[in-house]
Amino acid sequence: MMREKIIDKLISNMVQLPARLGRMMNRQYIRDSILNINSELSPHHLMILYKLKEHGDLSMGNMADETQIVGPQMTHSADKLIDLGLIERTFDASDRRKVMIRLTDNGTSTMSRIDNVMRHHVKDGLKTLTDDELQTLAESLENIDQLMSKMCKSETD
């Protein structure tokens, strides 16, 4: 019975915590970082830029899958980022029907500036924690990552 209560609590936290953390990060760090660099960017524009930084060139379909941004909104967001000179559209060399997007040099330098500003904001927030709290947070996030990876891996086996 105790295991069931723990599982119920875990399920509740797993559903609620990502959204709550996302809102906190968005309000506290992401919006401020974006506004310091380019007031025309939104958090989902930043998500697209981060995915391109992480993966390199991506098809529009893969980007939609990665970000969970639906087709028409993805096209609109890509158009905006192209207008800002942060990404460019290309075609897949092996399949010219496939539209790819990638960071421009300006997009890469903008991401670097946003990263620096965001790191500064997050470091300021982390300064409020004691050394023990920092250690606990670091270990907790590492444990969550490992356990969630294990849990998700077992579902695909």
C-alpha positions in Angstrom: 0.0 0.0 0.0 2.9 2.4 0.8 4.4 1.8 -2.7 1.0 2.7 -4.3 1.0 6.0 -2.4 4.5 6.8 -3.5 3.7 6.0 -7.1 0.6 8.2 -6.9 2.7 11.1 -5.6 5.3 10.5 -8.2 2.8 10.5 -11.0 1.3 13.8 -9.7 4.8 15.4 -9.5 5.8 14.1 -12.9 2.7 15.7 -14.5 2.8 19.0 -12.6 6.5 19.7 -12.1 7.7 20.1 -15.7 5.0 22.7 -16.4 5.7 24.5 -13.1 9.5 24.5 -13.7 9.0 25.6 -17.3 6.8 28.6 -16.2 9.4 29.5 -13.5 12.3 29.3 -15.9 10.4 31.2 -18.6 9.4 34.0 -16.3 12.6 34.3 -14.3 15.3 33.6 -16.9 14.3 33.1 -20.5 12.1 36.2 -21.1 14.7 38.5 -19.5 17.5 36.9 -21.5 15.6 37.2 -24.8 14.5 40.8 -24.1 18.2 41.8 -23.4 19.1 40.5 -26.9 16.1 40.8 -29.2 12.7 41.9 -28.1 11.1 40.3 -31.2 11.9 36.7 -30.0 9.5 34.6 -28.0 10.4 31.6 -25.8 9.3 29.2 -28.6 11.6 31.0 -31.1 14.4 30.3 -28.6 13.4 26.7 -28.4 13.8 26.4 -32.2 17.2 28.2 -32.0 18.4 25.8 -29.2 17.3 22.7 -31.2 19.2 24.0 -34.3 22.3 24.7 -32.1 22.1 21.2 -30.6 21.3 19.2 -33.8 22.5 21.4 -36.7 20.3 21.4 -39.8 16.9 19.9 -39.2 13.9 19.4 -41.5 10.8 21.4 -40.7 9.0 18.2 -39.8 11.8 17.0 -37.4 11.8 20.5 -35.8 8.1 20.3 -35.3 8.5 16.9 -33.7 11.4 18.1 -31.5 9.6 21.2 -30.3 6.0 20.0 -30.4 5.2 23.2 -32.4 2.5 22.3 -35.0 3.0 22.8 -38.7 1.4 26.2 -39.5 2.9 27.7 -36.3 6.3 26.2 -37.1 6.2 27.8 -40.5 5.2 31.2 -39.1 8.0 30.9 -36.4 10.6 29.9 -39.0 9.5 32.8 -41.3 10.0 35.2 -38.3 13.4 33.8 -37.5 14.4 34.1 -41.2 13.2 37.7 -41.3 15.4 38.4 -38.3 18.3 36.8 -40.1 18.8 34.1 -37.4 18.0 31.0 -39.5 17.9 30.1 -43.2 16.0 27.6 -45.3 17.8 25.2 -47.4 17.0 22.0 -49.2 18.2 18.5 -48.4 20.9 17.5 -50.9 19.5 14.0 -51.2 15.9 14.9 -51.3 15.2 18.4 -52.7 11.5 18.2 -51.6 12.7 18.2 -48.0 13.0 21.8 -46.5 15.7 22.2 -44.0 16.5 25.0 -41.6 19.7 26.0 -40.0 21.3 28.7 -37.9 22.9 31.6 -39.8 26.2 33.1 -38.5 24.0 35.8 -36.9 21.8 33.1 -35.3 24.9 31.4 -33.9 26.2 34.7 -32.4 22.8 35.6 -31.1 22.5 32.2 -29.4 25.9 32.7 -27.8 24.8 36.1 -26.4 21.5 34.7 -25.1 23.4 31.8 -23.5 25.7 34.2 -21.8 22.9 36.4 -20.5 20.9 33.4 -19.4 23.9 31.8 -17.6 24.4 35.1 -15.8 20.7 35.2 -14.7 20.7 31.6 -13.6 24.0 32.1 -11.7 22.4 35.0 -9.9 19.5 32.8 -8.9 21.8 30.0 -7.7 23.7 32.5 -5.5 20.7 32.4 -3.2 21.4 28.7 -2.4 23.8 27.4 0.2 26.6 25.1 -0.8 24.6 22.2 0.6 21.5 23.2 -1.3 23.6 23.6 -4.6 24.9 20.1 -4.0 21.5 18.7 -3.3 20.0 20.3 -6.4 22.9 19.1 -8.7 22.6 15.5 -7.3 18.8 15.6 -7.5 18.8 16.7 -11.2 21.4 14.1 -12.1 19.3 11.4 -10.3 16.1 12.5 -12.0 17.8 12.3 -15.4 19.3 8.9 -14.7 16.1 7.4 -13.3 13.9 8.9 -16.1 16.3 7.6 -18.7 16.1 4.1 -17.1 12.3 4.3 -16.9 11.9 5.4 -20.5 14.4 2.9 -21.7 12.5 0.1 -20.1 9.3 1.2 -21.9 11.0 0.9 -25.3 12.5 -2.6 -24.6 
